[in-house]
């Protein structure tokens, strides 16, 4: 079933992208100037900050004492690698190596990682639930998805988010142990901060793409397409959702924006959000590695 779905997605992606006039895409890319790229770049920086701030929440949850600048740098490096190389390498592998080099235990690193994942997805579910419930994005009939059922699914997602907040506020049992790792429910204020950070980040990502689009598409519509494209990319297990996000945008916004303009905006977005941050991330990784090695060679004196 999973292989068949991935194959179907690949066929759809190839078919849609084959219809594009890539010469026009290239011309559109060359027409971007500082008035478009500067605000988009500032939004990229903001988004990386919001996402890195998840690790500041993780610091409180894991009870470790690394400084805020060091936490933010580790989170930035991990996120950039995560986007380009996948969750196992960046989200978990790089983060584990850098945090362990900074002296954190495996349990603390697991707690930081868990808080980051939960924070990202709780805001995602809240926004996707709102988008589906409000029918912000109209899906094409050929997708075979009933609009009423999707609206019900949206309310269900909002209920999941509400249940999490209520549990954080009122649950009596607040601690569980799963495979030797202890987890506890955070207080309500912490959960609200998780939601707020994640929602702000997803809105910022959508604003980057909206800024790069040539015509005015409402931010909430772009947000809805980003959310649908993100889940499609995750289900398809295609690295970085490459081609999937582009296809979803063409299918859902192709009647509002020319296809070549959509693809130019998304290529610019990928270059600015995925590729360019990798250079400082690689530099940051080696600097953190060197700092960790120096710290490990310092012998305690008697």
C-alpha positions as CSV (number, residue, x, y, z in Angstrom):
1,X,0.0,0.0,0.0
2,X,2.8,2.4,1.0
3,X,4.9,1.6,-2.1
4,X,1.8,2.0,-4.3
5,X,1.1,5.4,-2.8
6,X,4.7,6.6,-3.3
7,X,4.6,5.4,-6.9
8,X,1.4,7.2,-7.5
9,X,2.8,10.4,-6.0
10,X,6.0,10.1,-8.2
11,X,3.9,9.6,-11.3
12,X,1.8,12.6,-10.5
13,X,4.8,14.8,-9.7
14,X,6.6,13.8,-13.0
15,X,3.4,14.4,-15.0
16,X,2.8,17.8,-13.6
17,X,6.4,19.0,-13.8
18,X,6.6,17.8,-17.4
19,X,3.9,20.3,-18.3
20,X,5.9,23.3,-17.1
21,X,7.7,25.7,-19.4
22,X,11.1,25.7,-17.5
23,X,12.5,28.5,-19.7
24,X,9.8,30.7,-18.3
25,X,10.6,29.5,-14.8
26,X,14.2,30.6,-15.3
27,X,13.2,34.0,-16.6
28,X,11.0,34.5,-13.6
29,X,13.8,33.6,-11.2
30,X,16.1,36.1,-12.9
31,X,13.4,38.8,-12.3
32,X,13.6,38.6,-8.5
33,X,15.2,41.7,-7.0
34,X,16.2,43.0,-3.6
35,X,12.7,44.3,-2.9
36,X,11.4,40.8,-3.0
37,X,14.4,38.8,-1.8
38,X,15.2,41.0,1.2
39,X,11.9,40.6,3.1
40,X,11.9,36.9,2.1
41,X,15.4,36.5,3.6
42,X,14.4,38.2,6.8
43,X,11.4,35.9,7.1
44,X,13.8,32.9,6.6
45,X,15.9,34.1,9.6
46,X,12.8,34.6,11.7
47,X,11.5,31.1,10.9
48,X,14.8,29.5,11.8
49,X,14.7,31.4,15.1
50,X,11.2,30.3,15.9
51,X,12.0,26.7,15.2
52,X,15.3,26.9,17.1
53,X,13.4,28.3,20.1
54,X,11.7,24.8,20.5
55,X,15.1,23.7,21.9
56,X,14.8,26.5,24.5
57,X,11.6,25.0,25.6
58,X,13.4,21.6,25.6
59,X,16.0,23.1,27.9
60,X,13.4,23.9,30.5
61,X,11.8,20.5,30.1
62,X,15.1,18.5,30.2
63,X,16.5,20.6,33.1
64,X,19.9,21.3,31.5
65,X,21.9,24.4,31.8
66,X,23.4,25.1,28.5
67,X,23.4,28.8,27.6
68,X,20.7,30.1,25.3
69,X,23.1,31.1,22.5
70,X,24.6,27.6,22.4
71,X,21.2,26.0,22.5
72,X,20.0,28.2,19.6
73,X,23.2,27.4,17.5
74,X,22.8,23.6,18.1
75,X,19.1,23.8,17.2
76,X,19.9,25.9,14.0
77,X,22.5,23.5,12.8
78,X,20.3,20.5,13.5
79,X,17.3,22.0,11.7
80,X,19.3,22.9,8.6
81,X,20.7,19.3,8.4
82,X,17.2,17.9,9.1
83,X,15.7,19.8,6.2
84,X,18.4,18.7,3.7
85,X,19.3,15.2,5.0
86,X,16.3,14.0,6.8
87,X,15.1,13.7,10.4
88,X,17.3,10.7,11.4
89,X,20.5,12.5,10.4
90,X,19.7,16.1,11.3
91,X,16.8,16.1,13.7
92,X,18.2,13.3,15.8
93,X,21.7,12.3,14.8
94,X,23.3,15.8,14.6
95,X,21.4,17.0,17.6
96,X,22.5,14.0,19.6
97,X,26.1,14.4,18.7
98,X,26.3,18.1,19.5
99,X,24.3,17.9,22.7
100,X,26.2,14.9,24.0
101,X,29.4,16.7,23.2
102,X,28.1,19.6,25.3
103,X,27.6,17.2,28.2
104,X,23.9,16.3,28.1
105,X,22.8,12.8,28.9
106,X,20.9,10.6,26.5
107,X,17.7,11.1,28.5
108,X,18.0,14.9,28.3
109,X,18.7,14.8,24.6
110,X,15.6,12.6,24.1
111,X,13.5,15.0,26.1
112,X,14.7,18.0,24.0
113,X,14.1,16.2,20.8
114,X,10.6,15.0,21.9
115,X,9.6,18.6,22.9
116,X,10.7,19.9,19.5
117,X,8.7,17.2,17.6
118,X,5.6,17.7,19.8
119,X,5.8,21.5,19.6
120,X,6.1,21.5,15.8
121,X,3.2,19.0,15.3
122,X,0.8,20.5,17.9
123,X,0.9,23.8,16.1
124,X,0.6,22.1,12.7
125,X,-2.4,20.2,13.8
126,X,-4.1,23.3,15.2
127,X,-3.5,25.2,11.9
128,X,-4.5,22.3,9.6
129,X,-7.6,21.7,11.7
130,X,-8.6,25.4,11.4
131,X,-7.9,25.3,7.6
132,X,-9.9,22.2,7.0
133,X,-12.8,23.3,9.3
134,X,-13.0,26.7,7.6
135,X,-12.6,25.2,4.1
136,X,-9.9,27.7,3.4
137,X,-8.5,25.5,0.6
138,X,-10.8,23.8,-1.9
139,X,-9.4,20.4,-3.0
140,X,-9.9,19.3,-6.6
141,X,-12.8,16.8,-7.1
142,X,-10.4,14.3,-8.7
143,X,-8.7,13.8,-5.4
144,X,-11.9,12.0,-4.3
145,X,-12.0,13.6,-0.8
146,X,-15.4,14.6,0.5
147,X,-15.4,18.2,1.6
148,X,-17.8,17.5,4.6
149,X,-15.6,14.7,5.9
150,X,-12.5,16.9,5.6
151,X,-14.3,19.6,7.6
152,X,-15.2,17.0,10.3
153,X,-11.5,15.9,10.2
154,X,-10.5,19.5,10.8
155,X,-12.7,19.8,13.9
156,X,-11.3,16.5,15.1
157,X,-7.7,17.8,14.8
158,X,-8.7,20.9,16.8
159,X,-10.2,18.6,19.4
160,X,-6.9,16.8,19.7
161,X,-5.1,20.1,20.3
162,X,-7.7,21.1,22.8
163,X,-7.4,17.7,24.6
164,X,-3.6,18.2,24.8
165,X,-4.0,21.7,26.4
166,X,-6.7,20.4,28.8
167,X,-4.5,17.5,29.8
168,X,-1.6,19.8,30.5
169,X,-3.9,22.0,32.6
170,X,-5.8,19.4,34.6
171,X,-4.5,15.8,34.3
172,X,-3.7,14.2,37.6
173,X,-1.3,11.7,36.3
174,X,1.5,13.7,34.8
175,X,4.4,11.2,34.4
176,X,4.9,8.1,32.3
177,X,7.8,5.8,31.6
178,X,8.2,4.4,28.0
179,X,11.0,2.1,27.3
180,X,13.0,3.3,30.2
181,X,12.5,7.0,29.4
182,X,10.4,9.1,31.7
183,X,8.0,11.7,30.2
184,X,5.9,14.2,32.1
185,X,3.1,16.5,31.0
186,X,4.3,20.2,31.0
187,X,2.1,22.9,32.6
188,X,-0.5,24.7,30.5
189,X,1.6,27.8,30.0
190,X,4.3,25.7,28.5
191,X,1.9,24.0,26.2
192,X,0.5,27.3,25.1
193,X,4.0,28.5,24.3
194,X,4.5,25.4,22.2
195,X,1.4,26.1,20.2
196,X,2.2,29.8,19.8
197,X,5.8,29.2,18.6
198,X,4.8,26.5,16.1
199,X,1.8,28.4,14.7
200,X,4.0,31.5,14.3
201,X,6.7,29.4,12.5
202,X,4.2,27.9,10.1
203,X,2.8,31.3,9.3
204,X,6.3,32.7,8.8
205,X,7.1,29.8,6.4
206,X,3.9,30.5,4.4
207,X,4.7,34.3,4.4
208,X,8.1,33.5,2.8
209,X,6.4,31.8,-0.1
210,X,3.7,34.4,-0.4
211,X,6.4,37.1,-0.6
212,X,8.0,35.3,-3.5
213,X,4.7,34.9,-5.4
214,X,4.1,37.5,-8.2
215,X,0.4,37.9,-7.5
216,X,-1.5,38.5,-4.3
217,X,-2.6,35.2,-2.8
218,X,-4.1,35.5,0.7
219,X,-1.7,34.3,3.4
220,X,-4.2,31.8,4.9
221,X,-4.6,30.2,1.4
222,X,-0.9,29.8,1.0
223,X,-0.7,28.5,4.6
224,X,-3.4,25.8,3.8
225,X,-1.5,24.7,0.7
226,X,1.8,24.6,2.6
227,X,0.2,22.4,5.3
228,X,-1.3,20.0,2.8
229,X,1.9,19.9,0.8
230,X,3.9,19.1,4.0
231,X,1.8,16.2,5.0
232,X,1.8,14.9,1.5
233,X,5.6,15.0,1.4
234,X,5.8,13.3,4.8
235,X,3.5,10.5,3.8
236,X,5.3,10.0,0.5
237,X,8.7,9.7,2.3
238,X,10.4,11.7,-0.4
239,X,13.4,13.7,0.9
240,X,12.4,17.3,1.7
241,X,9.1,16.6,-0.1
242,X,11.0,17.4,-3.3
243,X,8.5,17.8,-6.1
244,X,5.5,17.0,-3.9
245,X,5.2,20.5,-2.5
246,X,5.6,21.9,-5.9
247,X,2.9,19.6,-7.4
248,X,0.4,20.4,-4.6
249,X,0.9,24.1,-5.2
250,X,0.4,23.7,-9.0
251,X,-2.7,21.7,-8.4
252,X,-4.3,23.9,-5.8
253,X,-3.2,27.4,-6.9
254,X,-2.6,26.8,-10.7
255,X,-5.9,28.6,-11.5
256,X,-4.7,31.7,-9.6
257,X,-1.0,31.9,-10.4
258,X,0.8,30.8,-13.6
259,X,2.6,27.5,-13.2
260,X,6.0,28.9,-14.1
261,X,5.6,31.7,-11.4
262,X,4.6,29.2,-8.8
263,X,7.6,27.0,-9.5
264,X,9.9,29.9,-9.6
265,X,8.7,31.0,-6.1
266,X,9.1,27.5,-4.7
267,X,12.6,27.1,-6.2
268,X,13.6,30.4,-4.7
269,X,12.1,29.3,-1.4
270,X,14.0,26.1,-1.4
271,X,17.2,27.8,-2.2
272,X,16.8,30.4,0.6
273,X,15.3,28.1,3.2
274,X,17.0,24.8,2.5
275,X,20.3,25.3,0.7
276,X,21.7,28.7,1.8
277,X,21.5,28.0,5.6
278,X,23.5,24.8,5.1
279,X,26.8,26.8,4.7
280,X,26.6,28.5,8.1
281,X,25.2,25.2,9.5
282,X,28.2,23.3,8.3
283,X,30.6,25.9,9.8
284,X,28.6,25.9,13.0
285,X,28.8,22.1,13.2
286,X,32.6,22.0,12.9
287,X,33.0,24.9,15.4
288,X,30.7,23.1,18.0
289,X,32.6,19.8,17.3
290,X,35.9,21.5,18.0
291,X,34.6,23.1,21.1
292,X,33.3,19.8,22.4
293,X,36.7,18.1,21.7
294,X,38.5,20.8,23.5
295,X,36.2,20.5,26.5
296,X,36.7,16.7,26.6
297,X,40.5,17.0,26.7
298,X,40.5,19.2,29.8
299,X,41.4,17.0,32.7
300,X,40.2,17.8,36.1
301,X,43.0,18.7,38.6
302,X,43.3,17.0,41.9
